[in-house]
Structures are given as structure tokens and as C-alpha cells.
Amino acid sequence: MSSKRLPETSPLVLIYGLSANPVHQGHVDLMAQAYAGLRRLGKTLHRAVFVPVYRRNPVGSRKAGLPQTYEHRFAMCRLAAATVTERLAVPDDQVAVSRVEAHLAQGREAPNYTAETLGALQREFVGRFELAFLIGSELVGGGDPEFGHWHRVDLILERAALVICPRPDHPPNFDFVQSLREQGGRVFWLRDVRTTDISATELRARLVRGEAPRTLAEEGLLPLPIAEYLSRHPIYT
């Protein structure tokens, strides 16, 4: 683990990586509640940043279309950032969207790796703020947690603190979480966060079947600005 970690009092940059395919109410709730949860822990936040993936890891036919929809997914993240900003009543520049994964993917066919993304963001905020990477508890739950198989977990732990939020029916494996701490990782467990379990796959299927985005908004599944965007840009038909 790097000896150059910033002091624990350093302001945080909260990073939320997501496919954004589409951005739904659960994404907005998670970012807003994680931001508020960190503040309840006494943490100072410099900024919260949505990071839409450009090319998913692992690369495969099921995810091959992500680069073609990137601009739409980026636009939806901007709408989500504005919604979170309004909900938290923070300045406009407090919640942002980054193109870092699109920039890293240019000129190559490799997938986006979180360790690499965090390295690029670390250089952007060098020496001033600590990165805090937001994940749901489903990634650190079960007997063989998925997060343990990610590319270069050691670099992820070196480059960012982990912010873990509960997900319905996905309790964390606290032995595994403790092992991350023993590797030198900083981990924030936001036990009080409550979010809705919404499936982007099911949302896409309903949109493909021709359901109106506004109907999904009325059910609490899509933020209204994103429903209106999808009505103007029917990317799932």
C-alpha cells in the first residue's frame, strides 16, 4: 500500500462508476444518500462525480453496444447530477460527470478498468483530495465476493477509499471487508443508506416493448428529467 495516502481529514471526491444504461432512480438515490451519509460521518466532500463507463469489463457481445450509446448515457448522467444537486441543495459544481473512461478507451479495444480510471482521476485531483469509490454491498457479499476478483484490487485500495452502501437482500461479507482493511484499504460502511433495488435490464426490456418512459417515471423507476430525455431520444426501441 502506498505511503503517500492523504490525511484522513482530507476532503473527499466521491466517485460513482456506472453503466448508466439507463440512469434510473436507484442511481440518483444511491449517489445522494452516499453523499449525505459521508457528511453524517463528519467527512468534507469536495465533489461527487458520476463516471459513465465507456466499454464495460468484461468486453463481450452483451455489452458491445455501450460505446455507441455513450453520448446518450453521458447526457443522462448530467441530468442525474442536476437532480442530485437539487436534492442535496448544494452548489451546481458540487455534483459533476466525468468523461475519463471515454478518454482512456480511445485508440484501443481494451475494457475500462476501475484501477486505471481511479489512477487518471487521482492525477486530476493530485495532492488535494482523496478519492472515495462508491459501490453497493452486493459486490462484497457472499462467500466469494465479486469485488475480490476485480482487476488490480490492490491498486483500487491504494488509489481510493471504498464507500460501501447496503443493497436490498445483499448483506456484506464483513470478514472480506475486514480483509480489505488489513490490506491497507480505507472503508466506509454507510449502514443507514436505504435505496430501491431497480433493474436497468428490466427497464430496458420495458422500453424496448414500447412502454412510455413517463410511465416508468410515474412508477418511481426513472427520474422525470431522464424519462423526458428518453421520450425525445428513444435509444431503446
C-alpha positions in Angstrom: 0.0 0.0 0.0 1.3 3.4 -0.9 2.8 5.5 1.9 1.5 8.7 0.2 -2.1 8.5 1.3 -3.5 11.8 2.2 -4.6 12.6 5.8 -8.0 11.2 6.9 -9.2 14.8 7.2 -8.6 15.5 3.5 -11.8 16.4 1.6 -13.3 13.5 -0.5 -14.1 13.3 -4.1 -16.9 10.7 -4.3 -16.7 8.6 -7.5 -19.7 6.6 -8.8 -18.9 4.4 -11.8 -22.0 3.1 -13.6 -23.1 1.8 -17.0 -26.0 4.4 -17.0 -27.9 2.2 -19.3 -30.3 3.9 -18.5 -29.7 6.0 -15.4 -32.6 5.3 -13.1 -34.0 6.4 -9.7 -31.8 3.9 -7.8 -28.6 5.6 -9.2 -29.8 9.0 -8.1 -30.8 7.8 -4.7 -27.5 6.0 -4.1 -25.4 9.0 -5.0 -27.5 11.4 -3.0 -27.7 9.2 0.1 -24.0 8.3 0.0 -23.1 11.9 -0.2 -25.3 12.7 2.8 -24.1 9.6 4.6 -20.5 10.7 4.4 -21.4 14.1 5.6 -23.1 12.5 8.6 -19.8 10.8 9.4 -18.2 14.2 9.5 -16.5 14.0 6.1 -16.0 17.0 3.9 -16.8 16.5 0.3 -15.2 18.5 -2.4 -17.3 17.0 -5.2 -19.3 14.0 -6.3 -18.7 12.6 -9.8 -20.7 10.3 -11.9 -18.4 8.3 -14.2 -20.3 6.5 -17.0 -18.4 3.5 -18.3 -17.3 3.7 -22.0 -16.5 0.0 -22.6 -17.6 -2.5 -19.9 -15.3 -5.1 -18.4 -15.6 -7.9 -19.4 -15.9 -7.0 -23.0 -18.4 -9.2 -24.8 -21.3 -9.2 -27.2 -23.9 -8.4 -24.4 -22.0 -5.2 -23.7 -20.7 -4.4 -27.2 -23.2 -1.6 -27.8 -22.1 0.6 -24.9 -19.7 2.8 -26.9 -22.4 3.6 -29.4 -24.7 4.9 -26.7 -22.0 6.7 -24.7 -23.2 10.3 -25.5 -26.7 9.5 -24.5 -25.6 7.8 -21.3 -23.3 10.8 -20.5 -26.3 13.1 -21.1 -28.4 11.1 -18.7 -25.7 11.3 -16.1 -25.7 15.1 -16.4 -29.4 15.1 -15.8 -28.9 12.8 -12.8 -26.1 15.2 -11.5 -28.5 18.1 -11.7 -31.2 16.1 -9.9 -28.8 15.2 -7.1 -27.6 18.8 -6.9 -31.1 20.0 -6.4 -32.0 17.3 -3.9 -28.9 18.0 -1.7 -29.2 21.8 -2.1 -25.5 22.1 -2.9 -23.7 24.4 -5.4 -24.0 23.5 -9.1 -20.4 22.4 -9.4 -20.6 20.0 -6.4 -22.0 17.1 -8.5 -20.3 16.5 -11.9 -19.9 14.0 -14.7 -16.5 12.8 -16.0 -15.6 11.6 -19.5 -12.5 9.9 -18.1 -13.4 6.4 -19.2 -14.1 7.5 -22.8 -10.7 9.2 -22.9 -9.0 6.1 -21.6 -10.7 3.9 -24.1 -9.8 6.0 -27.2 -7.5 4.2 -29.7 -7.7 0.8 -28.1 -10.2 -2.1 -27.7 -9.4 -2.8 -24.0 -12.2 -2.5 -21.4 -12.3 0.1 -18.8 -10.7 -1.0 -15.5 -11.6 0.7 -12.3 -8.0 0.8 -11.1 -6.9 2.7 -14.3 -9.9 5.1 -14.0 -9.0 5.9 -10.4 -5.4 6.5 -11.4 -6.5 9.0 -14.0 -8.8 10.7 -11.6 -6.1 10.7 -8.9 -3.8 12.6 -11.2 -6.6 15.1 -11.9 -7.1 15.8 -8.2 -3.4 15.2 -7.2 -2.3 16.2 -3.7 -5.5 17.9 -2.7 -8.4 15.5 -2.3 -8.8 11.8 -1.5 -10.9 9.7 -3.9 -13.8 7.7 -2.4 -15.1 5.0 -4.7 -18.8 4.1 -4.2 -20.0 0.5 -4.5 -23.1 -1.5 -3.4 -22.9 -4.2 -0.8 -23.7 -6.9 -3.5 -20.1 -6.6 -4.6 -18.6 -7.5 -1.2 -21.2 -10.1 -0.2 -21.4 -13.8 -0.3 -18.8 -16.5 0.2 -16.6 -15.4 -2.7 -17.3 -11.6 -3.2 -17.1 -10.3 -6.7 -15.0 -7.3 -5.8 -12.2 -9.7 -4.8 -11.9 -10.7 -8.5 -11.7 -7.2 -9.9 -8.6 -6.2 -11.8 -5.8 -4.9 -9.5 -7.8 -4.7 -6.3 -4.5 -3.6 -4.6 -4.4 -0.5 -6.8 -8.0 0.3 -6.2 -7.4 0.2 -2.5 -4.3 2.3 -2.9 -6.0 5.0 -5.0 -9.3 5.4 -3.3 -11.2 4.7 -0.1 -14.2 2.4 -0.5 -17.7 3.6 0.3 -20.0 0.7 0.7 -23.8 1.2 0.7 -26.3 -1.5 1.6 -28.3 -3.1 -1.2 -31.6 -4.9 -0.5 -31.0 -8.7 0.2 -27.2 -8.3 -0.2 -25.6 -8.2 3.2 -21.8 -7.6 3.1 -19.3 -10.3 4.0 -17.8 -8.4 6.9 -14.8 -10.9 7.1 -14.0 -9.9 3.5 -14.4 -6.2 4.3 -12.1 -6.6 7.2 -9.5 -8.3 4.9 -9.6 -5.2 2.7 -8.8 -3.1 5.7 -6.0 -5.4 6.6 -4.6 -4.8 3.1 -4.4 -1.1 4.0 -7.7 -0.1 2.5 -9.9 2.6 4.0 -13.5 1.5 4.1 -16.6 3.5 4.9 -19.7 1.3 5.6 -22.8 3.5 5.3 -25.2 1.3 7.1 -28.0 3.9 7.2 -28.3 4.3 3.5 -31.6 2.8 2.0 -32.1 2.6 -1.8 -34.5 0.9 -4.0 -33.4 -2.2 -5.9 -34.1 -1.3 -9.6 -33.0 -3.4 -12.5 -31.7 -1.5 -15.5 -32.1 -4.7 -17.6 -35.8 -4.8 -16.8 -36.2 -1.1 -17.6 -34.5 -1.6 -21.0 -36.8 -4.5 -21.7 -39.9 -2.5 -20.9 -38.7 0.4 -23.1 -38.0 -2.0 -25.9 -41.5 -3.3 -25.6 -42.7 0.2 -26.2 -43.7 1.4 -22.7 -43.6 5.1 -22.3 -40.7 6.5 -20.2 -43.1 8.7 -18.4 -45.0 5.6 -17.2 -41.7 4.3 -15.6 -41.2 7.8 -14.0 -44.7 7.6 -12.5 -43.8 4.2 -11.0 -40.8 5.8 -9.4 -38.3 4.0 -11.6 -36.9 6.9 -13.6 -36.3 10.5 -12.6 -38.6 12.7 -14.6 -35.8 14.6 -16.5 -34.4 11.3 -17.7 -37.9 10.0 -18.7 -38.3 13.2 -20.7 -34.9 12.7 -22.3 -35.7 9.1 -23.3 -39.0 10.3 -24.8 -37.0 12.6 -27.0 -34.2 10.1 -27.7 -35.8 6.6 -27.9 -32.5 4.8 -27.8 -34.0 1.5 -26.5 -36.5 1.0 -29.3 
